[in-house]
Amino acid sequence: MRAPVVALAGALTCALAVAAACAAPPPRSLVAPPTTSWPTNGGNWFNQRYSPLTAINRDNVAKLKGVWRARLDGSGVGAKFSNAAQPLFVDGVVYVSTGANDVFAIDVDSGKALWSYQATLVDVTTVCCSWTSRGVAFGDGKIFEGQLDGKIVALDAKTGALVWSIQAERWQEGFTITSAPLYYDGLLISGFTGAERGVRGRVKAFDAKTGKLVWTFYVVPSPGERGSETWPKNDIWQDGGGTVWQTPAVDPELGLVFFSTSNPGPDFNGAVRAGDNLFTSSIMALDAKTGAYRWHFQQVHHDLWDYDSGNPVVLFDLAIDGKTRKGIAEASKSGWIYILDRTNGKPLIGIDEKPVAQEPRQLTSPTQPIPRGDAFVPQSMEIAPEGFALVNGGRVFTPYWTDYVIAKPGIGGGANWPPSSYDPASGYFFVCAADRAAVFRAWEITTDRPAEGAEYIGGNFGAHTIPGLGTFTALDLHTNKIAWQQQWPEPCYSGSVVTAGGLVFVGRNDGRLTALDSRDGKKLWEFQTGAGMNATASVFEHKGKQYVVAYSGGSVFARSAKGDSVWLFGLDGALDPVQPGK
């Protein structure tokens, strides 16, 4: 494999023209919403994706235009790439990663590249769900990226020079990294994906200065550990899944780091894994310094539907029933938001264990936790598509065995990777989702362990594609009820960011970045970026002016046009929209 390459723009140095790239350490606490920076993937440690800025607002957003458009040297434009990274902004520099795991630093004043890092990945054959990176982390004067080849790299934020690189896990075993890591108090915390490859999910923390491993938490317990009684007494726990798709959140006051986990392995055959299969399809809290277990809430028992929790968890403080509570919320592929007390993992709004349809051959759980409130996508079907019989009304949690059964939400339905945003002023939680059914079917398999890195799903993954719609929904976290909702003609594959100016910025598969009124969803502005707008925008103030930055690169799942553009938008911009594909 070729060594990673760092390209420095001309002869610029930190002491000269690129003084803006001299990144300072982040503030001691990143709990407050960001203003003059966007220093972490979720905006702040709470993953709220909220900006308190108001200079761009409902009254003037129609005047927003492009300030500059930066091109990323064609990185990530191939057929296998999805470009979903949310840009960071620190001390005058925009940082973004592509689906090829290349990283670019762009001067915010000029739109010119200061440096770039080329990952030069090998042909990683164990990647699930397209080649992607959902962003980078900043801290300790470094930019950190988790790569699809299982490496984590630390780059000098001023120059892009490689500071350290570690093989955090082996991709040959099925482990990849698609999420931005979290920098917190000298630690770099990252999850790993690969639940469809017979891996045991885990989260690791590393020393940000050296890359040395500090702690590891294994999502699936080994025999004798907490939760091991929810697995059979054999070796299947070693391939039990429960990987982590997204950047964790952290509450420094509680000293806890939070994340949600993916489905158990094998995905679709529960006959070989009797029990609830903890801690898969769950929200979890760990001690941030040690990785010790603190609490969990399982969203789906004995998951058979690939209802993994790919959406980032969001922390919030909100008055519920007259008392301010420390909350955590996560939008799931099941179609519900799960709202918990983040101090102990107990439901804030109410989540009830209710009986569900059964299939003895799948060893189905007799009950599932059903949140009180509204689902943000339909969870049943009235009419069966041609060629299928409607079983159990096609409802959520409809079981199946080796015959095809159709149900909603499907494996591509509900809320997946595109992150949600939260407005602390209104308590509204904004969810980008897909209204899509899927056809489920299990294969009869043995309990023999899969070969290293081999697919381990126990059924049909994505069989019989069913056309889908999209939803964009504002739910009030006071009640978990829908405040307003829109149906889109295709699934939503862009996360959102909300501002105190009354705006929600969210992208569209056809290339538009749009601004919606956060009160009712009315579209107030749109701008054609030229490629699929499938990454989440970031918002910040620079030299007294508010800006929006967004990466327009397209996505495999959205079937959108590919591109390599980073756009900066402002009220002082002069660039007009471009034609799609330009």
C-alpha positions as CSV (number, residue, x, y, z in Angstrom):
1,M,0.0,0.0,0.0
2,R,1.3,3.5,-0.8
3,A,2.1,5.7,2.1
4,P,-0.5,8.4,2.9
5,V,0.2,11.6,1.0
6,V,-0.1,15.1,2.4
7,A,-0.3,18.0,-0.2
8,L,0.6,21.4,1.1
9,A,-0.8,24.3,-1.0
10,G,2.3,26.1,-2.5
11,A,4.8,27.3,0.0
12,L,2.3,28.5,2.6
13,T,3.3,28.1,6.2
14,C,1.5,28.7,9.5
15,A,3.7,31.7,10.1
16,L,2.8,33.3,6.8
17,A,-0.3,33.3,4.6
18,V,-2.0,30.4,6.4
19,A,-2.1,31.9,9.8
20,A,-5.8,31.1,9.8
21,A,-4.9,27.5,9.8
22,C,-3.1,27.7,13.1
23,A,-5.7,25.8,15.1
24,A,-5.9,26.5,18.8
25,P,-7.1,23.9,21.4
26,P,-10.9,23.8,21.7
27,P,-12.6,25.6,24.6
28,R,-12.5,23.7,27.9
29,S,-16.2,22.8,27.5
30,L,-18.1,22.3,24.2
31,V,-21.5,21.9,25.9
32,A,-22.7,25.3,24.9
33,P,-23.9,25.6,21.3
34,P,-21.2,26.9,19.0
35,T,-20.9,30.4,17.6
36,T,-17.5,31.4,16.1
37,S,-16.7,27.8,15.3
38,W,-18.2,24.4,14.5
39,P,-15.6,22.4,16.4
40,T,-17.1,18.9,16.6
41,N,-19.3,16.7,14.4
42,G,-22.5,17.4,16.2
43,G,-21.7,21.1,16.8
44,N,-21.3,20.5,20.5
45,W,-20.7,17.6,22.8
46,F,-24.5,17.1,23.1
47,N,-24.8,16.4,19.3
48,Q,-27.6,18.9,19.1
49,R,-26.6,20.4,15.7
50,Y,-28.0,23.7,16.9
51,S,-26.6,27.2,16.2
52,P,-27.7,30.2,18.5
53,L,-26.8,32.6,15.7
54,T,-29.6,34.8,14.3
55,A,-28.0,37.1,11.7
56,I,-29.4,34.7,9.0
57,N,-33.1,34.3,9.8
58,R,-36.6,33.8,8.4
59,D,-36.7,37.4,7.2
60,N,-33.5,37.5,5.1
61,V,-32.6,33.9,4.3
62,A,-34.0,34.4,0.7
63,K,-31.0,36.6,0.1
64,L,-28.5,33.8,0.8
65,K,-26.0,33.1,-2.0
66,G,-22.7,31.3,-2.5
67,V,-19.6,33.1,-1.2
68,W,-17.3,30.5,-2.7
69,R,-17.3,27.0,-4.1
70,A,-14.2,24.8,-3.3
71,R,-13.5,21.6,-5.3
72,L,-11.9,18.6,-3.7
73,D,-9.8,17.3,-6.6
74,G,-12.4,14.7,-7.7
75,S,-12.1,12.8,-4.4
76,G,-15.1,10.6,-3.6
77,V,-16.8,10.9,-7.0
78,G,-16.7,7.3,-8.0
79,A,-19.7,4.9,-8.1
80,K,-18.9,3.3,-4.7
81,F,-18.7,6.5,-2.7
82,S,-21.2,8.3,-0.4
83,N,-20.1,11.7,0.7
84,A,-21.9,12.5,4.0
85,A,-19.3,14.4,6.1
86,Q,-20.4,17.4,8.1
87,P,-17.7,20.0,7.9
88,L,-15.8,21.4,10.9
89,F,-14.9,25.0,11.2
90,V,-12.1,26.1,13.6
91,D,-10.0,29.3,13.6
92,G,-10.7,30.3,10.0
93,V,-10.4,26.8,8.5
94,V,-13.0,24.4,7.2
95,Y,-12.1,20.7,7.5
96,V,-14.0,18.0,5.6
97,S,-13.4,14.4,4.7
98,T,-14.6,12.5,1.6
99,G,-16.0,9.0,1.0
100,A,-12.4,8.1,-0.1
101,N,-11.2,9.1,3.4
102,D,-9.2,12.0,2.0
103,V,-9.2,15.1,4.2
104,F,-9.1,18.7,3.1
105,A,-8.4,22.0,4.9
106,I,-9.9,25.1,3.3
107,D,-9.2,28.7,4.1
108,V,-12.6,30.3,4.9
109,D,-11.7,33.7,3.6
110,S,-10.6,32.6,0.1
111,G,-12.0,29.1,-0.4
112,K,-8.5,27.9,-1.3
113,A,-7.2,24.5,-0.1
114,L,-4.5,24.9,2.6
115,W,-3.6,21.3,2.6
116,S,-5.0,17.9,1.8
117,Y,-4.4,14.3,3.0
118,Q,-4.8,11.4,0.7
119,A,-5.7,8.1,2.5
120,T,-4.8,5.9,-0.5
121,L,-6.9,3.0,0.8
122,V,-6.4,-0.5,-0.3
123,D,-9.4,-2.3,-1.8
124,V,-11.3,-2.8,1.5
125,T,-13.7,-5.7,0.7
126,T,-15.6,-5.7,4.0
127,V,-17.2,-2.3,3.7
128,C,-20.9,-2.2,4.2
129,C,-23.3,0.3,2.6
130,S,-20.9,2.2,0.4
131,W,-17.5,3.9,1.0
132,T,-18.1,6.9,3.2
133,S,-16.8,9.1,6.0
134,R,-19.2,11.1,8.2
135,G,-16.5,13.6,9.3
136,V,-13.5,14.3,11.3
137,A,-12.7,15.4,14.9
138,F,-10.6,18.3,16.1
139,G,-8.6,18.6,19.3
140,D,-5.1,19.0,20.8
141,G,-4.1,20.9,17.6
142,K,-4.9,17.8,15.5
143,I,-7.5,16.6,13.0
144,F,-8.5,13.0,13.6
145,E,-10.1,10.6,11.1
146,G,-11.3,7.0,11.4
147,Q,-10.8,5.1,8.1
148,L,-12.5,2.3,6.3
149,D,-9.4,0.2,6.6
150,G,-9.7,0.2,10.4
151,K,-7.0,2.8,11.0
152,I,-7.3,6.1,12.9
153,V,-5.0,8.9,11.8
154,A,-4.0,12.1,13.5
155,L,-3.0,15.0,11.3
156,D,-1.4,18.3,12.2
157,A,-4.3,20.8,11.9
158,K,-1.9,23.5,10.7
159,T,-0.1,21.5,7.9
160,G,-1.9,18.2,7.4
161,A,1.3,16.3,8.3
162,L,0.7,12.8,9.7
163,V,1.3,12.9,13.4
164,W,0.4,9.3,14.2
165,S,-1.5,6.4,12.7
166,I,-2.8,3.2,14.4
167,Q,-4.4,0.1,13.2
168,A,-7.4,0.3,15.6
169,E,-9.0,-2.8,14.2
170,R,-8.4,-5.1,11.2
171,W,-10.7,-4.5,8.2
172,Q,-10.0,-8.1,7.1
173,E,-12.0,-9.2,10.1
174,G,-14.9,-7.0,9.1
175,F,-14.2,-3.9,11.1
176,T,-14.5,-0.5,9.4
177,I,-14.9,3.1,10.7
178,T,-17.4,5.3,9.0
179,S,-18.2,7.8,11.8
180,A,-16.3,10.9,13.0
181,P,-14.5,10.1,16.3
182,L,-15.2,12.2,19.4
183,Y,-12.4,14.3,21.0
184,Y,-13.0,14.7,24.7
185,D,-10.5,15.8,27.4
186,G,-7.5,14.3,25.8
187,L,-9.3,11.1,24.6
188,L,-10.3,10.1,21.1
189,I,-13.4,7.9,21.3
190,S,-14.5,5.8,18.3
191,G,-17.0,3.1,17.5
192,F,-16.5,0.5,14.7
193,T,-19.0,-0.9,12.1
194,G,-19.2,-4.4,10.7
195,A,-22.2,-6.1,12.4
196,E,-23.0,-7.8,9.1
197,R,-19.5,-9.4,9.1
198,G,-19.6,-11.6,12.2
199,V,-17.8,-9.1,14.5
200,R,-18.2,-8.3,18.1
201,G,-19.2,-4.6,18.5
202,R,-16.9,-2.3,20.5
203,V,-16.1,1.2,21.4
204,K,-12.5,2.3,22.1
205,A,-10.8,5.3,23.6
206,F,-7.3,6.3,22.7
207,D,-4.8,8.9,24.0
208,A,-5.2,11.8,21.6
209,K,-1.5,12.7,21.8
210,T,-0.1,9.3,21.0
211,G,-2.8,7.0,19.8
212,K,-2.2,4.6,22.7
213,L,-5.3,2.5,23.7
214,V,-6.8,3.7,27.0
215,W,-10.0,1.5,27.2
216,T,-12.2,-0.8,25.3
217,F,-15.9,-1.6,25.8
218,Y,-17.3,-4.7,24.2
219,V,-21.0,-4.3,23.3
220,V,-21.7,-8.0,23.3
221,P,-20.8,-9.5,26.7
222,S,-18.6,-12.6,27.1
223,P,-19.8,-15.5,29.3
224,G,-20.3,-14.4,32.9
225,E,-20.4,-10.7,32.1
226,R,-23.5,-8.4,32.6
227,G,-26.0,-9.3,29.9
228,S,-24.4,-12.6,28.9
229,E,-27.6,-14.4,30.1
230,T,-29.4,-12.9,27.1
231,W,-27.3,-15.0,24.7
232,P,-27.0,-18.8,24.2
233,K,-24.4,-20.7,26.0
234,N,-22.1,-21.2,23.0
235,D,-19.6,-19.1,21.0
236,I,-22.1,-17.0,19.0
237,W,-21.5,-14.0,21.2
238,Q,-18.1,-13.6,19.5
239,D,-19.9,-12.7,16.3
240,G,-22.9,-11.0,17.9
241,G,-22.8,-7.6,16.2
242,G,-23.8,-4.5,18.1
243,T,-21.5,-2.2,16.3
244,V,-21.6,1.6,16.4
245,W,-22.3,3.7,13.4
246,Q,-22.1,7.3,14.8
247,T,-20.2,9.8,16.8
248,P,-21.0,9.5,20.6
249,A,-22.2,12.4,22.8
250,V,-20.7,13.3,26.1
251,D,-21.9,15.0,29.3
252,P,-18.9,16.2,31.2
253,E,-21.0,17.0,34.3
254,L,-22.1,13.4,34.6
255,G,-18.7,12.1,33.2
256,L,-20.6,9.8,30.8
257,V,-20.3,9.1,27.1
258,F,-23.4,8.0,25.2
259,F,-24.0,6.1,21.9
260,S,-26.5,3.6,20.4
261,T,-25.7,0.2,18.9
262,S,-26.6,-1.8,15.8
263,N,-28.4,-5.1,15.2
264,P,-27.2,-8.5,16.5
265,G,-25.5,-11.0,14.3
266,P,-26.7,-12.7,12.2
267,D,-29.1,-10.0,11.3
268,F,-32.2,-12.0,10.1
269,N,-31.9,-15.4,11.7
270,G,-32.8,-15.3,15.4
271,A,-33.0,-19.1,15.7
272,V,-29.3,-19.4,16.5
273,R,-29.2,-16.6,19.1
274,A,-31.9,-17.2,21.8
275,G,-32.6,-14.3,24.1
276,D,-32.8,-10.5,24.0
277,N,-29.2,-10.3,22.7
278,L,-27.8,-7.4,24.9
279,F,-26.5,-4.9,24.3
280,T,-27.4,-4.8,20.6
281,S,-30.0,-2.3,19.3
282,S,-29.6,-0.3,22.5
283,I,-28.8,3.1,23.9
284,M,-25.8,3.0,26.2
285,A,-23.9,5.1,28.7
286,L,-20.3,4.5,29.8
287,D,-17.9,6.2,32.1
288,A,-16.0,8.5,29.8
289,K,-12.7,8.0,31.5
290,T,-12.7,4.3,32.0
291,G,-15.3,2.8,29.6
292,A,-17.1,1.1,32.5
293,Y,-20.8,0.3,31.9
294,R,-23.2,2.7,33.6
295,W,-26.7,1.9,32.0
296,H,-28.4,0.7,28.9
297,F,-31.9,0.8,27.3
298,Q,-32.6,-1.8,24.7
299,Q,-34.8,-0.4,21.9
300,V,-35.5,-3.7,20.1
301,H,-35.3,-7.1,21.8
302,H,-33.9,-9.9,19.8
303,D,-33.8,-7.7,16.7
304,L,-34.8,-9.5,13.4
305,W,-35.4,-6.5,11.2
306,D,-32.0,-4.8,11.1
307,Y,-33.5,-2.0,13.2
308,D,-30.0,-0.9,14.2
309,S,-29.6,2.6,15.7
310,G,-27.5,4.5,13.2
311,N,-28.8,7.9,14.1
312,P,-26.6,9.9,16.6
313,V,-27.9,10.2,20.1
314,V,-28.8,13.8,21.2
315,L,-28.5,15.2,24.7
316,F,-30.9,17.9,26.0
317,D,-32.1,19.7,29.1
318,L,-35.9,20.3,29.0
319,A,-38.8,21.0,31.3
320,I,-41.1,18.0,31.2
321,D,-44.1,18.0,33.5
322,G,-42.8,21.1,35.1
323,K,-39.4,19.8,36.0
324,T,-36.1,20.3,34.1
325,R,-34.8,16.9,33.1
326,K,-31.5,15.7,31.7
327,G,-32.6,13.9,28.6
328,I,-31.2,11.8,25.7
329,A,-33.1,11.0,22.5
330,E,-32.4,8.8,19.5
331,A,-34.4,8.4,16.3
332,S,-34.5,4.7,15.3
333,K,-35.1,2.7,12.1
334,S,-38.1,1.4,13.9
335,G,-39.8,4.8,13.3
336,W,-39.9,6.0,16.9
337,I,-37.8,8.4,19.0
338,Y,-36.7,6.9,22.3
339,I,-36.6,9.6,25.0
340,L,-34.7,8.7,28.2
341,D,-33.3,10.3,31.4
342,R,-29.6,10.3,30.6
343,T,-28.7,10.0,34.3
344,N,-30.1,6.5,34.6
345,G,-31.6,5.3,31.2
346,K,-35.2,5.4,32.4
347,P,-37.9,6.6,30.0
348,L,-38.9,10.3,30.3
349,I,-42.1,10.2,28.3
350,G,-43.0,6.6,28.8
351,I,-42.1,3.4,26.9
352,D,-44.3,0.4,27.4
353,E,-43.6,-3.3,26.9
354,K,-46.3,-4.6,24.6
355,P,-47.1,-8.0,23.1
356,V,-46.1,-8.4,19.4
357,A,-46.7,-11.1,16.8
358,Q,-44.7,-14.3,17.2
359,E,-42.8,-16.8,15.1
360,P,-41.5,-19.6,17.3
361,R,-38.8,-20.7,14.8
362,Q,-37.3,-17.3,15.2
363,L,-37.4,-17.4,19.0
364,T,-39.1,-14.0,18.9
365,S,-39.3,-11.8,22.0
366,P,-42.9,-11.9,23.4
367,T,-42.9,-8.1,23.8
368,Q,-41.2,-5.0,22.4
369,P,-40.7,-1.5,24.0
370,I,-43.2,0.8,22.4
371,P,-42.6,4.6,23.0
372,R,-45.7,6.7,23.9
373,G,-46.2,9.4,21.3
374,D,-46.1,9.5,17.5
375,A,-44.1,7.5,15.1
376,F,-42.4,9.7,12.4
377,V,-42.9,7.2,9.6
378,P,-45.8,4.8,8.8
379,Q,-45.5,1.5,10.6
380,S,-48.0,-0.6,8.7
381,M,-49.4,-1.2,5.2
382,E,-53.0,-1.1,3.9
383,I,-52.3,-2.6,0.5
384,A,-49.8,-5.3,-0.3
385,P,-47.5,-4.7,-3.3
386,E,-48.0,-7.0,-6.3
387,G,-46.7,-10.5,-5.6
388,F,-46.9,-10.4,-1.8
389,A,-49.4,-11.4,0.8
390,L,-50.0,-8.9,3.6
391,V,-49.2,-10.6,6.9
392,N,-50.1,-8.9,10.2
393,G,-50.9,-5.7,8.3
394,G,-47.2,-5.4,7.4
395,R,-46.8,-3.9,10.8
396,V,-43.5,-3.0,12.6
397,F,-42.1,-6.2,14.3
398,T,-44.0,-8.5,12.0
399,P,-42.0,-11.8,12.3
400,Y,-41.0,-14.1,9.4
401,W,-39.1,-17.3,8.7
402,T,-38.0,-18.6,5.3
403,D,-40.9,-17.3,3.3
404,Y,-40.8,-13.7,2.1
405,V,-42.8,-11.3,4.4
406,I,-43.2,-7.6,3.8
407,A,-43.4,-5.0,6.6
408,K,-42.8,-1.3,7.5
409,P,-40.4,0.2,8.3
410,G,-38.0,-1.7,6.2
411,I,-34.3,-2.1,6.6
412,G,-33.9,1.2,4.7
413,G,-36.8,2.8,6.4
414,G,-37.2,5.0,9.5
415,A,-34.2,7.1,10.6
416,N,-30.8,5.8,9.5
417,W,-27.5,7.6,9.4
418,P,-28.5,11.2,8.5
419,P,-28.3,13.0,11.9
420,S,-31.2,14.7,13.6
421,S,-31.1,18.2,15.1
422,Y,-32.6,19.7,18.3
423,D,-33.8,23.3,19.0
424,P,-33.5,24.0,22.8
425,A,-35.8,27.0,22.5
426,S,-38.8,25.1,21.2
427,G,-37.9,21.5,22.3
428,Y,-38.4,20.4,18.6
429,F,-36.4,17.5,17.4
430,F,-36.0,17.3,13.6
431,V,-35.8,13.9,11.9
432,C,-34.9,13.0,8.3
433,A,-36.3,9.6,7.4
434,A,-37.4,7.1,4.8
435,D,-41.0,5.8,4.5
436,R,-40.1,2.4,3.0
437,A,-41.2,-1.2,3.3
438,A,-38.9,-4.2,3.0
439,V,-39.2,-7.8,2.3
440,F,-37.7,-10.0,5.1
441,R,-36.6,-13.6,4.8
442,A,-34.4,-15.8,6.9
443,W,-32.0,-18.6,5.8
444,E,-31.5,-21.7,7.9
445,I,-27.9,-21.5,9.1
446,T,-25.8,-23.4,11.6
447,T,-24.1,-22.1,14.8
448,D,-20.7,-22.6,13.2
449,R,-18.7,-19.4,13.4
450,P,-18.3,-17.6,10.0
451,A,-15.0,-17.3,8.2
452,E,-13.0,-14.1,9.0
453,G,-14.7,-11.1,7.4
454,A,-17.4,-13.2,5.7
455,E,-20.9,-11.9,5.4
456,Y,-23.0,-13.1,8.3
457,I,-26.6,-12.0,8.0
458,G,-28.7,-15.2,8.0
459,G,-31.2,-13.9,5.4
460,N,-32.0,-11.7,2.5
461,F,-30.5,-8.2,2.9
462,G,-32.5,-5.8,0.7
463,A,-34.3,-8.4,-1.3
464,H,-37.0,-7.0,-3.6
465,T,-36.5,-3.3,-3.5
466,I,-39.8,-1.5,-2.7
467,P,-39.9,2.2,-3.9
468,G,-40.0,4.5,-1.0
469,L,-41.0,8.1,0.0
470,G,-39.4,10.4,2.6
471,T,-40.5,12.2,5.7
472,F,-39.1,15.2,7.4
473,T,-40.6,15.7,10.9
474,A,-40.5,18.0,13.8
475,L,-41.4,16.2,17.0
476,D,-41.9,18.1,20.3
477,L,-39.8,16.3,22.9
478,H,-42.1,17.6,25.7
479,T,-44.6,15.1,24.5
480,N,-43.0,13.0,21.7
481,K,-45.9,14.2,19.5
482,I,-45.5,15.5,15.9
483,A,-45.5,19.3,15.7
484,W,-45.4,19.3,11.9
485,Q,-44.4,16.8,9.2
486,Q,-43.8,16.7,5.5
487,Q,-43.8,13.9,3.0
488,W,-41.0,14.0,0.4
489,P,-41.1,12.2,-3.0
490,E,-38.0,10.2,-2.1
491,P,-36.2,9.1,1.1
492,C,-34.4,11.8,3.1
493,Y,-30.6,11.2,3.1
494,S,-29.4,14.5,4.5
495,G,-29.2,15.4,8.2
496,S,-30.3,18.8,9.5
497,V,-29.0,21.7,11.4
498,V,-31.3,24.2,13.2
499,T,-30.7,27.8,14.2
500,A,-32.0,30.4,16.6
501,G,-32.9,32.4,13.5
502,G,-35.9,30.1,13.0
503,L,-34.3,28.0,10.3
504,V,-33.7,24.3,9.6
505,F,-31.1,23.7,6.8
506,V,-31.6,20.3,5.2
507,G,-30.3,18.9,1.8
508,R,-32.1,17.1,-1.0
509,N,-31.1,14.2,-3.2
510,D,-31.5,16.4,-6.3
511,G,-28.8,18.7,-5.2
512,R,-30.7,21.4,-3.4
513,L,-29.8,22.8,0.0
514,T,-33.0,24.1,1.5
515,A,-33.9,26.3,4.5
516,L,-37.2,25.6,6.2
517,D,-39.1,27.6,8.8
518,S,-38.5,25.7,12.0
519,R,-42.1,26.6,13.2
520,D,-44.0,24.9,10.4
521,G,-41.6,23.6,7.8
522,K,-42.4,26.2,5.1
523,K,-39.6,26.3,2.6
524,L,-38.0,29.8,2.7
525,W,-34.9,29.3,0.5
526,E,-33.2,26.7,-1.8
527,F,-29.9,26.6,-3.7
528,Q,-28.9,24.1,-6.3
529,T,-25.4,22.8,-5.4
530,G,-24.8,20.7,-8.5
531,A,-24.6,17.2,-6.8
532,G,-26.5,15.3,-4.2
533,M,-26.8,17.4,-1.1
534,N,-26.5,14.4,1.3
535,A,-24.3,15.8,4.0
536,T,-25.3,17.9,7.0
537,A,-24.5,21.7,6.8
538,S,-22.7,23.5,9.6
539,V,-23.3,27.1,10.8
540,F,-20.8,29.6,12.3
541,E,-19.8,33.3,12.6
542,H,-16.6,34.6,11.1
543,K,-15.4,38.2,11.4
544,G,-18.9,39.3,12.6
545,K,-20.8,37.6,9.8
546,Q,-22.8,34.4,9.8
547,Y,-22.2,31.6,7.3
548,V,-23.4,28.2,6.3
549,V,-21.0,25.6,4.9
550,A,-22.1,22.4,3.2
551,Y,-20.5,19.5,1.3
552,S,-22.2,18.5,-1.9
553,G,-20.9,15.1,-2.9
554,G,-23.8,12.7,-3.5
555,S,-24.7,9.3,-2.0
556,V,-25.0,5.7,-3.2
557,F,-28.2,5.1,-1.2
558,A,-29.8,8.3,-2.4
559,R,-28.8,7.5,-6.0
560,S,-27.8,11.1,-6.3
561,A,-25.3,12.7,-8.6
562,K,-21.7,12.7,-7.4
563,G,-19.6,15.8,-6.9
564,D,-16.7,17.3,-5.0
565,S,-17.9,20.7,-3.9
566,V,-17.8,22.5,-0.6
567,W,-20.0,25.6,-0.6
568,L,-19.9,28.6,1.7
569,F,-23.1,30.6,1.9
570,G,-23.6,34.1,3.3
571,L,-25.7,37.2,3.0
572,D,-22.7,38.8,1.3
573,G,-22.4,36.0,-1.3
574,A,-22.6,36.7,-5.0
575,L,-22.5,33.1,-6.5
576,D,-25.8,31.8,-8.0
577,P,-26.9,28.2,-8.1
578,V,-25.4,25.9,-10.7
579,Q,-27.1,23.3,-12.9
580,P,-27.3,19.8,-11.6
581,G,-24.2,17.8,-12.5
582,K,-22.1,21.0,-13.1
